[in-house]
Amino acid sequence: MNTQVVDRAAGNKARQRSLVETLQNRAEIDRADEFIHDDIVDHAAVPGMPAGIEGVKSVFRAIREGFPDHDAKIIHQIAEGDLVATYKTFTGTHHGNFFGTPATGKRATIEVMDFVRYRDGKVVEHWSIVDVAGLMRQLGAAQ
């Protein structure tokens, strides 16, 4: 494989780790412009959220509102060229409204698989698989 492609993949992996730490773990959501392209195409956009980077920020804020103490932990990460695949968990206590589900006070873990495409150091495309059903079971909001 071309050394330049390998270096780009390694750089994109590091960039994604930094995004998770900055935006998700430290909740520095106002820094999203450093990591997310203005015209991001989010193939997993949450209905009712704005498009583009404002939608990404809204989702990060909604997660933080519902689980103010949450942390994201990267379990596996693979990169090839411009694509980075990350399997991670979010663990936190449900202390606030989470997309219409009132606070339960329960501790929960949600599993997420994200795929992102980088261009010039910023995410330009996003796909995601989220175990929402598993989360709702943990919160007692579904069986």
C-alpha positions as CSV (number, residue, x, y, z in Angstrom):
1,M,0.0,0.0,0.0
2,N,1.2,3.5,-0.8
3,T,3.0,5.1,2.2
4,Q,1.1,8.4,1.7
5,V,-2.3,6.5,2.0
6,V,-1.1,4.8,5.2
7,D,0.1,8.1,6.7
8,R,-3.2,9.7,5.8
9,A,-5.2,6.9,7.4
10,A,-3.1,7.0,10.6
11,G,-3.6,10.8,10.7
12,N,-7.3,10.5,10.3
13,K,-7.5,7.9,13.1
14,A,-5.6,10.2,15.4
15,R,-7.9,13.1,14.3
16,Q,-11.0,11.0,15.1
17,R,-9.7,10.1,18.6
18,S,-9.1,13.8,19.2
19,L,-12.7,14.6,18.0
20,V,-14.1,12.0,20.5
21,E,-12.0,13.3,23.4
22,T,-12.7,17.0,22.7
23,L,-16.3,17.1,21.6
24,Q,-17.7,14.1,23.3
25,N,-15.7,13.5,26.5
26,R,-14.8,17.1,27.4
27,A,-18.1,18.5,25.9
28,E,-16.2,21.3,24.1
29,I,-19.0,21.3,21.5
30,D,-18.3,24.9,20.4
31,R,-15.0,23.5,19.0
32,A,-16.8,21.3,16.5
33,D,-15.8,23.6,13.6
34,E,-12.2,22.4,14.1
35,F,-13.2,18.8,13.4
36,I,-16.4,18.9,11.3
37,H,-16.8,20.4,7.8
38,D,-19.5,23.0,7.5
39,D,-21.2,21.0,4.7
40,I,-21.0,17.6,6.4
41,V,-23.4,15.0,4.9
42,D,-24.7,13.0,7.9
43,H,-26.3,9.8,6.5
44,A,-27.5,9.0,10.1
45,A,-29.0,12.4,10.9
46,V,-31.5,12.5,13.7
47,P,-34.9,13.5,12.5
48,G,-35.9,17.0,13.5
49,M,-32.3,18.2,13.9
50,P,-30.8,20.8,11.6
51,A,-28.6,19.8,8.7
52,G,-24.9,20.1,8.5
53,I,-22.6,21.0,11.4
54,E,-25.4,22.6,13.4
55,G,-27.2,19.2,13.4
56,V,-24.0,17.5,14.7
57,K,-23.6,20.1,17.5
58,S,-27.3,19.6,18.4
59,V,-26.9,15.8,18.7
60,F,-23.8,16.2,20.9
61,R,-25.7,18.7,23.1
62,A,-28.7,16.4,23.4
63,I,-26.5,13.5,24.4
64,R,-24.7,15.7,27.0
65,E,-28.1,17.0,28.3
66,G,-29.5,13.5,28.8
67,F,-26.2,12.0,30.2
68,P,-24.2,14.9,31.6
69,D,-21.6,12.6,33.1
70,H,-21.2,10.4,30.0
71,D,-17.9,9.3,28.7
72,A,-17.0,7.8,25.3
73,K,-14.6,5.0,25.1
74,I,-13.1,3.8,21.9
75,I,-13.0,0.0,21.8
76,H,-11.8,-0.6,18.2
77,Q,-10.8,1.7,15.4
78,I,-9.8,1.0,11.8
79,A,-8.8,3.4,9.1
80,E,-8.1,3.1,5.4
81,G,-7.4,6.2,3.3
82,D,-10.0,8.8,4.1
83,L,-12.4,6.5,6.0
84,V,-12.3,5.8,9.8
85,A,-14.5,3.2,11.4
86,T,-14.8,3.5,15.2
87,Y,-16.7,1.1,17.6
88,K,-17.2,2.9,20.9
89,T,-19.4,3.0,24.0
90,F,-21.0,5.9,25.8
91,T,-21.6,5.3,29.5
92,G,-23.4,7.7,31.8
93,T,-26.2,8.4,34.1
94,H,-29.6,9.5,32.6
95,H,-30.0,12.8,34.5
96,G,-31.8,14.8,31.8
97,N,-34.2,14.6,28.9
98,F,-32.9,12.4,26.2
99,F,-34.8,12.9,22.9
100,G,-38.1,12.9,24.7
101,T,-37.3,10.3,27.4
102,P,-37.4,12.0,30.8
103,A,-34.6,11.4,33.3
104,T,-34.6,8.0,35.0
105,G,-31.4,8.3,37.1
106,K,-30.3,5.0,35.7
107,R,-26.7,4.3,34.6
108,A,-26.5,3.0,31.0
109,T,-24.1,2.1,28.2
110,I,-24.9,2.6,24.6
111,E,-22.9,1.0,21.8
112,V,-22.1,3.0,18.6
113,M,-20.3,2.2,15.4
114,D,-19.4,5.4,13.4
115,F,-17.9,5.6,10.0
116,V,-16.6,8.9,8.9
117,R,-14.9,10.3,5.8
118,Y,-12.2,12.9,6.2
119,R,-11.2,15.6,3.8
120,D,-8.5,18.1,4.7
121,G,-8.6,17.1,8.4
122,K,-12.3,17.5,8.8
123,V,-15.2,15.1,8.8
124,V,-17.2,15.5,5.5
125,E,-19.4,12.4,5.7
126,H,-20.8,10.4,8.6
127,W,-22.7,7.0,8.9
128,S,-23.7,5.5,12.3
129,I,-25.2,2.4,13.8
130,V,-26.5,3.0,17.3
131,D,-28.0,0.4,19.7
132,V,-31.0,2.7,20.7
133,A,-33.1,-0.3,21.6
134,G,-30.5,-1.6,24.0
135,L,-30.3,1.8,25.6
136,M,-34.1,2.2,26.0
137,R,-34.2,-1.3,27.7
138,Q,-31.5,-0.2,30.1
139,L,-33.5,2.9,30.9
140,G,-36.7,0.9,31.4
141,A,-38.4,2.8,28.5
142,A,-38.7,-0.4,26.3
143,Q,-38.8,-4.1,26.8
